[in-house]
Amino acid sequence: MSAPRRMRIQPSKLRRVTLPGMALRFAFGAAVSVAAGLVGNRWGPVTGGVFLAFPAVLAATLTLIQDEEHSRIPASNDARGAVLGAVGMIAFALCVWALATRIPTFVAMGIALVAWAIVAAVLYLLIWGVRRSR
């Protein structure tokens, strides 16, 4: 299996973005956010907050995969990355839940952001480091 491609910014690709594609992404993200709101109303804000991370982590990725890559390998790598990001978001949510009522909100959010970044980065290095060593 080939090594994963490096992520890079390509502003020239912005010209290929279409209005229907953006509308689809917006509609899907909004629908998932509404569903997360309903979950929050039913099972409480903690559960709803965890579900609100879903559109940020996975929904946009899935629509981009269809447009950009028609191979199983890149799609599986994207899905794996989404799972790692979701685990990082769980760490974020747990930090906010544990700290938001005890310390100033902006400090709790900063600590949660650092926790998300560390968890996601460590998992990324573990998963892709193991895959590269094979």
Secondary structure, DSSP 4 states (H G I P E B T S, - for coil): -PPPPPP---GGGGGG--HHHHHHHHHHHHHHHHHHHHHHHHH-HHHHHHHHHHIIIIIHHHHHHHHH--SHHHHHHHHHHHHHHHHHHHHHHHHHHHHTTTS-HHHHHHHHHHHHHHHHHHHHHHHHHHHHH-
